[in-house]
Amino acid sequence: MNADRRKRLEKAQELLDEARGIIEECRDEEQEYYDNMPEGFQQGEKGQQAEAAASQLDECVSNIDSAIDNINNASE
């Protein structure tokens, strides 16, 4: 791989790292929101939505980590 493509992939990785940080922050806030709900609300619609959102955001983080790994493997 040439230097120009490596440099562009490094930039993509930086952007993915930034996105991961934002998503992790939102995931943590959503999880905290859920955890601080009274138990009765956790079982309700809003609680289930908050729990599902935190789980989906966690999956996003995992997918970004996989993408970064793939970029690293491709640029070796």
Secondary structure, 3 states (H helix, E strand, C coil): CCHHHHHHHHHHHHHHHHHHHHHHHHHHHHHHHHHCCCHHHHCCHHHHHHHHHHHHHHHHHHHHHHHHHHHHHHCC
